[in-house]
Amino acid sequence: MTAVLPDKHGFFGTFGGQFVPETLMAALDEFERAYKQLKRDRAFRDELHDILGEFVGRPTPLTEARRFASLANGAFRLFLKREDLNHTGAHKINNAIGQALIAKRMGKQRVIAETGAGQHGVATATACALLGLQCVVYMGEVDMARQELNVFRMRLLGAEVVPVTSGSRTLKDAINEAIRDWVTNVRTTHYIIGSVLGPHPYPMIVRDFQSVIGREALAQLKKKTGALPDVAIACVGGGSNAIGLFYEMLPHPSIRMIGVEAGGRGAQLGEHAARFSGGALGVLHGTRSMVLQDEFGQIAETHSISAGLDYPSIGPEHAYLQEIGRVEYHDCSDDLALEAFHKLSESEGIIPALESSHALGWLLRNGQTIARDAVVVVNLSGRGDKDVPQVAAL
Ligand SMILES: *Cc1c(COP(=O)(O)O)cnc(C)c1O
């Protein structure tokens, strides 16, 4: 299990790889080489560490949530890893800063990204403003209308937001546009992918930048409890906050790890984004993983109350961890996530993101199965301010 993955072709077992046009292979190669070299570069590591400390606000706190634990019928101790307290309100900034720094070191003055709900777009625009990089964000027209405030935020931060009018005018169409731009401008441009998705080396690099979450959590738990946690839980969209929490814990077989996907409104295709219960092996956006698709291999529509979990594929490393049985994956419905959203707000004074509420919802329903005195850590991937208008309208 401690074998170093991905392998040199970017595979985690049979998942992952580089399913991209030939024109992008050189750019992926350049990105990987730059990363491998910078990972050992003292000045780069110091710069990243300083920005995470002084701009992002790391290390994020670890907060014990006693009242929520008792609502979950638990006799366990519950700790929340507070990624919601990062600058810009979620874990995505950890990766955006890391990749923007690499782009700058590679001499690429232009960054592109794509965004669905706008969270990754805001994180990328923020990183580019900080580092003085040009930033272009592709966003489906439908998503732009739904997420007006984030569009305005990105523009305030100096980014150009390009409306995508093709297809369903949502995230997958924005991804296609971003890839098209990258193919055309690859010499001057770096494409910042926001989760552990896409072709190798993205799933590896995004994981490494997010693994600061679990590294900090282990040290903080050790200080507070004197031991390793027994259970670690995180929501899984593409899977970056979850792998960020889990990665440093993988070598410890005593830690039970649980990823929670969006169960949406029901088990029928189109009503959820639960790739493990409803998906099949497939290739989407450059990587082979579990994909929600119809009987003809056409990518399925997905639904979740939370935009950040609403994606038809999952990071290839998660597909691998599920296959080997190291991490369990479960679903949480829209309704249960909403219940957890309210309960955490009322019992702890923390309004969680609807994404993170899925991890909390699973615990709310299954808390009674967790051993007495167990130590449980939940990744609170983001804050819920962005979701308040949506919840208020429900
Ligand atoms: C984007 C987002 C997620 C989902 O993305 P992952 O890559 O699965 O972490 C989860 N929580 C929040 C707050 C997000 O913004």
Ligand as a Chemical Component Dictionary entry (heavy atoms), coordinates in Angstrom:
data_LIG
# 
_chem_comp.id                   LIG 
_chem_comp.type                 NON-POLYMER 
_chem_comp.pdbx_formal_charge   0 
_chem_comp.three_letter_code    LIG 
# 
loop_
_chem_comp_atom.comp_id 
_chem_comp_atom.atom_id 
_chem_comp_atom.alt_atom_id 
_chem_comp_atom.type_symbol 
_chem_comp_atom.charge 
_chem_comp_atom.model_Cartn_x 
_chem_comp_atom.model_Cartn_y 
_chem_comp_atom.model_Cartn_z 
_chem_comp_atom.pdbx_ordinal 
LIG C1 C1 C 0 -15.065 22.091 -4.846 1  
LIG C2 C2 C 0 -15.441 21.708 -3.478 2  
LIG C3 C3 C 0 -15.551 20.349 -3.092 3  
LIG C4 C4 C 0 -15.422 19.225 -4.066 4  
LIG O1 O1 O 0 -14.185 19.088 -4.662 5  
LIG P1 P1 P 0 -13.151 17.940 -4.233 6  
LIG O2 O2 O 0 -12.107 18.009 -5.256 7  
LIG O3 O3 O 0 -13.889 16.651 -4.198 8  
LIG O4 O4 O 0 -12.657 18.314 -2.878 9  
LIG C5 C5 C 0 -15.837 20.064 -1.779 10 
LIG N1 N1 N 0 -16.028 21.041 -0.868 11 
LIG C6 C6 C 0 -15.942 22.345 -1.192 12 
LIG C7 C7 C 0 -16.174 23.364 -0.139 13 
LIG C8 C8 C 0 -15.647 22.722 -2.506 14 
LIG O5 O5 O 0 -15.569 24.026 -2.820 15 
# 
loop_
_chem_comp_bond.comp_id 
_chem_comp_bond.atom_id_1 
_chem_comp_bond.atom_id_2 
_chem_comp_bond.value_order 
_chem_comp_bond.pdbx_ordinal 
LIG C1 C2 SING 1  
LIG C2 C3 SING 2  
LIG C2 C8 DOUB 3  
LIG C3 C4 SING 4  
LIG C3 C5 DOUB 5  
LIG C4 O1 SING 6  
LIG O1 P1 SING 7  
LIG P1 O2 DOUB 8  
LIG P1 O3 SING 9  
LIG P1 O4 SING 10 
LIG C5 N1 SING 11 
LIG N1 C6 DOUB 12 
LIG C6 C7 SING 13 
LIG C6 C8 SING 14 
LIG C8 O5 SING 15 
# 
